[in-house]
Amino acid sequence: MYLSKDQTKKNKVTCIRNRADVIYNFKVSFFTMSQLPNFPWNFLERELENDSSSEIILDILKQTCLHPLCCKHPPSVRYRRQFLSQLIKRHEASEREPLDELYDALGEVLGVEEGTECYKSYLLPCGEAVSLSESTAVISEGTTGLVTWEAALYLAEWALENTHVFTDRTVLELGCGVGLTGIAVCRSCYPSSYVFSDCHLSVLHRLRDNIQLNGLDNQNSPRVCVEHLDWEEVTEKQLREIEATTVIAADVVYDPDIIGCLVKLLSKILRCSANGSPPDVYISSTIRNPDTYSSFKHQLESSGIQHEVMTGPVTHVLFYNRQATIEMIKLYI
């Protein structure tokens, strides 16, 4: 089949665009420490079959292990070793000349001792990155709050599309964990002030580090503060002093034993507004156990709190596992 000059040019542009998209996919997957089988290895293998050069391998390397962000806020040592091993495996299978850059990068990371902390970085649509110091363990220091969960990422994406819920408002986040959602909101949604809160001191310590890491402690707008908020002990007076006009939480409905306490807190928040009208309250949840989530909704109803499921589409701008069932609800009385 003969292709015209315009068709050939169009196909070349499409190929370049697809190639650039795949390299970007490698980049965002790497910095969020996504599972390695989910990388677009098949595309890379096809590219190596059709292109006699190793340019795409070098481009991927420059956008991952050799990227300035990796020097500043690297993923875990173990993860970088595994990633480079996979990249080398694909390159060697193509029977090309060895790339010194690949083996130099692997040699460097093999000489580094694994720590208990690592960094995950999420690229925002504005081009900036939210970098977070996280624990390398899912459960650390008696809490799951030292890692970022899918519901927090979904809530951040939802916020980026619904900036009016946060702009010029005082935002209170419950159970904020390491701070992904709040930092994204502060960077892109322009709240007047933002209150990060959690009850675990180890989480709050890591959170303060992440706020400083992302430069939120050196700016006047929004005003940012970190509060130790114990759901059982917080008073209506404390809540009124915060004067929140928007309240959010992600992945706080996971333990049947704390649902009653959470519902009592939400009831206080909705009924003790300082300015005469209740704040907008949004809860983002990963539904791991349907019985636990149903119990939460039942206790909300028993406390006179109604809810509305937010069903609008959300543009995928952050990179994470989307197989989990996530639901966002708005509460009101």
N, C-alpha and C positions, 0 to 999 in steps of 0.2 A: 504494500500500500504506500502510495506517494503522499508525503505531507508537504503542504505549502510552507513557505518561509514563515508566515504568520503562525501556522499551527505548530511548527517546530519551536518557535520562540515561546509560544504559550505553554507548550509542554515543558520546556526548560524552566520557565518561571515557576510552574506548578511544582516541578521536582525540587527546585531550590527552596520554595516555600515549605514543602513537606519536610525537606531535610532540616531546615531551620526549626520547624515545629518540633521535630523529633529531638534535636539537640537541646531545645528548651525543655522538652519533656524530661530528658535525662537530668538536666540541671535542677528543675524544681523537685523531681523525685529524690535526687541525691540529697539536697539540702533539708528535705523534710524526713529523711531516712525512711523512705517508703520501702516496702518489701521488694527485694531484688527481683523475684520472678515477675513482678508487675512492670518492669522496665521494658521499653520497646526493642528487645534484643532481636526479634525477627527482622525488623526493618534494618537494623545495623548489619545483620548478616547478609541481607539482600544487597545493601549498599556495597559491602566489601566484595561481593561476587561480581558486581557490575562496574566497580571502579578500581583501577589498578593501583591507585595511591592509597595511603593511610590517612588522608587528610581528615576524614570524619572522626577517626579515633583521636587524633590530636585536638580537634575542635571540642569533642566531648571532654577530653582531659582538661582542656583550658577552662571549660565552663563548670567543672566539678572540683577535682582535687587541686588543680593549679589556679583556681579562681581566688581573687583576693578575699572574698567572703569566707572561703575555707581556711585561709591562713588566720583570719581574725576570729571566726566562730565555727570551728570544725565539727562535723558529725563525730560519732564515737570512733575510737581507733579500730575496734573490731569491725564496724560497718565499712570504714574506708578500706580495710584490708580485703574484705569480702568483695566489695565493689571492684577494686582494682584487679583482683584475681579473675573475676568474671570478664572484665574488659580484656585482660591479657589472653584469657582462654579463647575469646572470639577472634582476637587478632592472630593468634598462633594458628587457629584452625584455617585461616585464610591463606596460610603458607607465604606470608610476606616476610620481608627482612625485619628483624627485631627492632623495636622502637626504644631507644635509650630512655626517652622521657617516661615511658610506662614503667620500666624497671627501676628507674631512679625514684619515681613516686612511690612505688611499692617498698623499695629499700628504706626510704625515709620513714614510712609509717610503721614498718616492721621494727624499727628502732625506738618506737614510742611506747611507753607503758600505758595500759588501759586504766582509766580513772573511773570514779563513780558518777561523774557528771559528763554531759555532752551538750552540744548545741543543735537545735533544730531551727531552721530559718524558713519563713513563709514569705513569698514575694507578693506584694500588694499590686493592684492595678496601676497605682501611681508610679510604680517602679522601685519603691523602697522595700526593704526587707524588715520583717519583724523577726528578730533573733531571740531565742529563748534558751536559757540554761535549764536543762532538765536532768532528772535522774536517769541513769541507764537501766534501773529496775522499775517495773510497773508499780510495785508496792515498795515504798521506801520510808523509813522512819515512822511506820505505823499509819501511813496515809497513801491514797492514790492521787493526791493533789499535786504531786511533783512531776507529772507528765500531762501532756495535752490530749484531750479526748475528742472524738468526732463531733459530739454535740456542740462543743465550744467552737470548732471550726465552722460548723454550719451556722451557728449564731453570728459569727464574725461575717460570713458571706451575706447573711440576711441583713445585717447592719449596714454593710456597704451599699446595699440596694435600697435601704430605707433610712437614709441619713436624717430625714425630718424627725424621726423618733428621738434623735439624740442631739441635733444641732441646737446650741444655746440652752441646753438643759443641764440639770444636775443629775448625774447618773450614778446609781448605786448598783454594784455587782455583788451578788451573793455567791460564796464559794468559788472565788475567782481563780483558784489554782495558781499556775505559774504566770498567768496574765495575758495569754494570746488574744482573747476577745477584747479585753479592755484596751490593750495597746493598739490594736487595729482600729477600734472606735476612736481613740484619742488622736490617731494619725489621720483618719479620713472622714470622720463624722462631725467634728468641731463642737463637742460639748463645751459648756462653760466650765464645768468641773466634773471630776470623775473620782468616785470612791471605790477603791478595790477593797474587798473584805473577805476574810476567811477566819476559821477558828483554830487552825493548826499553826503553831509558831514557826515550825520548820518551813511550811509553805510561805508564810509571810516573809521570812528571811530571804527565800529564793525569789519571791515576787519583787521585793525591793531591789535586789540585784538586777532583775530583768528590766525594771522600770529605768534604772540607771543605765543599763546596757543599751537601751533604746532611746536615751536622751530625753526622757519625759521629766526628769528631775531638774532640768536646766531651762525650763520654759515657763512663761507666765500663763499661757493659755494652751490647753485647759489647766486649771488648777487640779493637781493630782494629790491624793492622800491615800494612805493604807491604814485600814482599821481592823483591829482584832474584834471580830463580831461573833460572840457565842450565841447561837440561836436560842438556847434555853434561857440565857440570862439577860439578853438585850431588853432594854426597857422602851416604852413608848416615848419617853423623854429623849432618849438617845436617837431614836428614829426621826423624831420631829426636828432635832437639831441638824440632822443631815439634810433635811428639806429636799429629798429626792423627788424629781418629777418623772423620772424613768428608772425602773428597777428591772434588772435582768439576772438570769442565772442559767447555767448550762451543766448538764449531767449531775444534778443534785438529787435526782430521784432514782437511787440505786439500792438503798438499804431499807427494808421494811421497818427497821427499828427507829429510823429517824424521820419517817414520813409525818408522824403526828407532830413532832417538834417543828418541822418545816412548815406545815399547814398553819400552825398557830402563829408562826412568824409572819407568814404571808397575810394572815388575817389582820395582825397588828399594823402591817405596812399599809394595807388598803383602807384601814379605818382611822389612822391617826395622822392624816395629812396636815401639814402645817399651814398650807395656803387655802384650805377649804375644799379642795378637790383631790381625789385620790390619784396617785401616780399611775402611769402606764406600766403594767407588769407583764413581762414575757419570760416564759420558761422553755428552754430547749432541752429535750431529753432523748437519749438513745434508749430505745425500748428493748432491753435485754431480757427482762422477765415480765411478760404481759400481766401476770397477777399483781406484781408489785406496782406497776404503772396504773392498773385499774383501781387498786387500793388508794393510791394517791388521788385520783380523780374523785373517787367516792368520798374520801375525807374532805376534799375541797367542797363538794356539794353539801355535805353534812354541816359544814361551817358557814354556809351561805355564800360561798364563792363560786361564781359561774366562770365558765371558760369558753373560749372560741379557738378552734384550730385554725392556724394560719396556713392556708393552702396555696398561696401564690407561688409561682416558680421563682427559683433563686439561681442566678447565674453562677456557674462553677468557675471560681477564680483562684481558689486555694486547692492544694493537692493533698488528698487524703482518701482513705477507704470509704467508698460510698455504698457499700453493700449493707451497712448497718441500717436499721429502721430508726429514723429520727423524726420526732414530731415537735412542732413549736406551737405553744398555746399562749393566748393572751387572757389574763385574769381580770375579773371585774366583779363588783358587788351591786 
